[in-house]
């Protein structure tokens, strides 16, 4: 596990860029936090750092936005806030064969229909900033967190 204080939008962008620069070839990231905690901001920064050009839209109403990655495959950004039942995901055609990076907001609403997370990012508002807690969920996630710690100075607690 790793924790980081994000005092402003620039630090959230920096964390997104650090995650992008250390990401594994294939990864699933579950983003947790209340409304306004910075889930979409972090996802947008990560995608931008991966070279996604043009508008990076929040998938609040579309549920999923797909972005081509320069190194092949796609990144999918999902926002499941408006899902009433996890079974609704079957109608979105999320087979995921070409997906190299999943960024899933409100993943608890898709339980049983989503891939397990390699990394869970928990964001919480704290005064003017936010606290970010990164929790690996697989060996891939642990290795990703190790690379992040070594190359970008994100403090690891365990």
C-alpha positions in Angstrom: 0.0 0.0 0.0 1.1 3.5 -0.7 -0.3 6.8 0.5 0.2 10.3 -1.0 -1.0 13.8 -0.2 -2.3 15.7 -3.2 -2.5 19.4 -2.2 -3.7 20.7 -5.6 -4.7 19.8 -9.1 -1.1 19.8 -10.3 -0.1 17.1 -7.8 -3.1 15.0 -9.0 -1.9 15.4 -12.6 1.6 14.5 -11.4 0.3 11.3 -9.9 -1.5 10.4 -13.1 1.6 11.0 -15.1 3.7 8.9 -12.7 1.1 6.0 -13.0 1.3 6.3 -16.8 5.0 6.2 -16.9 5.3 3.2 -14.7 2.2 1.2 -15.9 2.4 -2.4 -16.9 1.5 -3.6 -20.4 -2.0 -4.6 -19.2 -3.7 -3.3 -16.1 -7.0 -2.8 -14.4 -7.4 0.3 -12.1 -10.4 0.7 -9.8 -11.0 4.3 -8.7 -12.9 4.9 -5.5 -14.0 8.1 -3.9 -16.9 10.3 -3.3 -18.3 12.6 -5.9 -15.7 15.3 -6.6 -12.8 13.4 -5.0 -10.8 13.6 -8.2 -11.3 10.2 -9.9 -12.0 11.6 -13.4 -9.2 14.2 -12.9 -6.7 11.4 -12.1 -7.9 9.3 -15.0 -7.7 12.2 -17.4 -4.1 13.0 -16.3 -3.1 9.4 -16.7 -4.6 9.2 -20.2 -3.0 12.5 -21.2 0.4 11.3 -20.0 -0.1 8.1 -22.2 -0.3 10.4 -25.2 -4.1 10.5 -25.7 -4.8 13.5 -27.9 -8.0 15.6 -28.2 -10.8 15.7 -25.7 -10.8 13.3 -22.8 -14.5 13.2 -21.8 -15.9 12.0 -18.6 -17.9 8.8 -19.2 -20.6 9.9 -16.7 -23.4 9.6 -19.3 -21.8 7.4 -21.9 -20.6 4.9 -19.2 -17.5 4.1 -21.3 -15.0 6.1 -23.3 -12.4 4.3 -25.4 -9.0 5.8 -26.3 -6.4 4.3 -28.6 -3.0 4.0 -27.0 0.2 4.9 -29.0 1.8 1.5 -28.0 -1.2 -0.5 -29.2 -4.6 -1.5 -27.9 -7.0 0.7 -26.1 -7.6 2.3 -22.7 -11.2 2.2 -21.5 -12.5 4.7 -18.9 -15.7 3.6 -17.3 -17.9 5.5 -14.9 -20.5 3.2 -13.4 -22.2 5.8 -11.1 -25.4 5.6 -13.1 -25.6 1.8 -13.3 -28.5 0.5 -11.2 -27.6 -3.2 -11.6 -24.3 -4.8 -12.5 -26.0 -6.9 -15.1 -26.5 -3.8 -17.2 -22.8 -4.0 -18.1 -23.6 -7.0 -20.4 -25.3 -4.7 -22.8 -22.2 -2.5 -23.2 -20.2 -5.2 -24.9 -17.2 -5.1 -22.6 -15.3 -8.1 -24.0 -12.0 -6.3 -23.3 -9.8 -8.2 -25.8 -8.1 -5.1 -27.0 -8.1 -3.3 -23.7 -4.6 -2.7 -22.3 -5.8 -0.3 -19.5 -9.1 -0.3 -17.6 -9.9 2.8 -15.5 -13.1 2.1 -13.6 -14.9 4.7 -11.5 -17.5 3.3 -9.1 -16.4 -0.3 -9.7 -18.5 -1.6 -6.8 -21.5 -1.1 -9.0 -20.1 -3.6 -11.5 -19.2 -6.3 -9.1 -19.1 -9.7 -10.8 -18.9 -8.2 -14.3 -15.5 -6.5 -14.3 -12.0 -7.7 -14.2 -10.3 -7.8 -10.8 -8.2 -4.7 -10.1 -4.4 -4.8 -10.3 -4.4 -1.4 -8.5 -7.1 0.3 -6.5 -6.8 4.0 -6.0 -8.9 5.5 -3.1 -9.3 9.2 -3.2 -10.7 11.3 -0.3 -11.1 15.1 0.1 -9.0 16.5 3.0 -9.4 20.2 3.4 -8.2 21.9 0.2 -6.5 18.8 -1.1 -7.0 15.1 -1.3 -5.5 11.9 0.1 -4.6 9.2 -2.4 -4.2 5.6 -1.2 -2.9 3.1 -3.7 -3.5 -0.6 -2.9 -2.2 -3.4 -5.1 -4.6 -6.2 -5.9 -2.3 -8.5 -7.8 1.3 -9.3 -8.5 1.1 -6.9 -11.4 -0.2 -4.2 -9.1 2.5 -4.8 -6.5 5.2 -4.6 -9.2 3.6 -1.4 -10.5 3.5 0.2 -7.1 7.2 -0.8 -6.6 8.2 0.9 -9.9 6.1 4.0 -8.9 7.9 4.1 -5.5 11.4 3.8 -6.9 11.1 6.1 -9.9 8.6 8.7 -8.6 9.1 8.8 -4.9 5.6 7.7 -3.9 5.9 6.6 -0.3 5.1 2.9 0.2 3.8 1.9 3.6 4.0 -1.9 3.1 
